[in-house]
């Protein structure tokens, strides 16, 4: 299960999406997420599927690799679907015992499942096709306007990039600790909820210790190299827009405009 978490991982590949400026990918991901919450009909979601499928094909990242990240939110997805399915009032379709499925609840559950699935896959594409360094530079450039009100943009971008980079590292560390604890008799697969909660205690303590140790080592390494960041720091490869980036901006805006038009017309 832990190895199936793809968020924060980078998948090296030679593709159009990999070569895009990180600011384009951040902007595209942001508008794509907004479009998912604007969508309220199947035609809009068909447009989202076409857009997302095109991006996946262009990224050359195996779809099976992206779907692996969905396993981590299966319980959240099922909980959301069941909650909307049985708790939404409206025209009754099926009724048994104290549970009632309504037409509005069925539509809401389907839309919520699609929304969460597309949200995870769309966000994963950005991290899978962007290195942590490029992601930091893209965030810093994109949020540069906040420097006017003295917001530490560089520090915030660095923290977000490090946090994303540490997700797969901590997952790998968690998997190693779980295997070690299982070899000592720990039961993480028991059907008894209380036992499973108790078995997490010997897992969380060494995990927190390891996380703080890694954070301390990283801080010491940055201090040893006199890393300060902020103003005056130069970059070996500064970000520059290319022709493909401008075309991508146009395509993203056309997609977003089409979603708004579908919502207004349909």
Order of alpha helices (4+ residues) and beta strands (2+ residues): alpha-alpha-alpha-alpha-alpha-beta-beta-alpha-alpha-alpha-alpha-alpha
